[in-house]
Amino acid sequence: MNDMRAIARDIDRIDTGPRFSDDDAVRLNRMFRGQDTHEMLRNMIEDDMVGDLATVSSFGAESAVLLHLISEVAPDLPVLFLDTGKHFDATLAYRDEIVSKFGLTNLRNLTPDEQTLAAKDETGLRWSYDPDGCCEIRKVIPLAGALADFDATLTGRKAFQSATRANLPRFEVDISDSQGRLKINPLIDWTADDIQAYFEEHDLPRHPLVEQGYPSIGCGPCTNKVAPGEDPRSGRWKGWDKTECGIHTPVGEDGELPPGFDPAF
């Protein structure tokens, strides 16, 4: 562990200035190469190597794995949940069950601005004709505002989930803001079998919609069942040319949309 601290000093406290550079991400990937996920999380958090850290969780089909790992290392780590107002009731109940069962003490529910909803989605049906705009209002902007307090975030993304995630590294500079925040994907190299084995080994509660044919679960209106053998995320935004909710779309400081984005969505 002394070697870890020495490397951290060599990085010159990479959470200063513009928080992180691509070179910092490369060095962190090299530093933790070969460490299993639990060891990596413990070393990173206990040695305070990435500054103020939070995790962003959807409390979806596989979320329990990362949240359980976090609970064993830092149960007081902030857990950011985008409470869009469109989630399945089952997801909200599952969120509460996980938080209680794992002893997570710092859940933060992020909600969309009421005035923005009234102006941009008065009927609540924007998802039906403009899912990108709906995600922008209900997810992207609330998260961007919350991230102002953090230097880095953990995600539950995994390479097997979709082609757009297949080549993600463990550590990357978050392209969704201009502040050089770090995005950490602790489970990126886990397989579907690894996930299932962890659920079974630790007897983790499962999202009740999984057994109903929902391997990837987001907001209710934009989540459909998936046939066996299909991409696990193919049920998300079915019929639209959309594969992500938008939290990887660049936004400016304090959640402001950058030049080139239509303010009317």
Secondary structure as UniProt FT lines:
FT   HELIX           2..10
FT   TURN            11..12
FT   TURN            14..15
FT   HELIX           22..31
FT   TURN            32..34
FT   HELIX           37..46
FT   TURN            47..48
FT   STRAND          53..56
FT   TURN            61..62
FT   HELIX           63..73
FT   TURN            75..76
FT   STRAND          79..82
FT   HELIX           89..102
FT   STRAND          107..110
FT   HELIX           114..120
FT   TURN            122..123
FT   HELIX           126..129
FT   HELIX           131..135
FT   HELIX           136..140
FT   HELIX           141..146
FT   HELIX           147..149
FT   STRAND          152..154
FT   HELIX           159..161
FT   HELIX           163..165
FT   TURN            166..167
FT   STRAND          171..173
FT   TURN            175..176
FT   STRAND          182..184
FT   TURN            186..189
FT   HELIX           192..202
FT   TURN            208..209
FT   HELIX           210..212
FT   HELIX           220..222
FT   TURN            228..229
FT   TURN            232..235
FT   TURN            237..239
FT   TURN            247..248
FT   HELIX           253..255
FT   TURN            259..260
FT   TURN            263..264
//
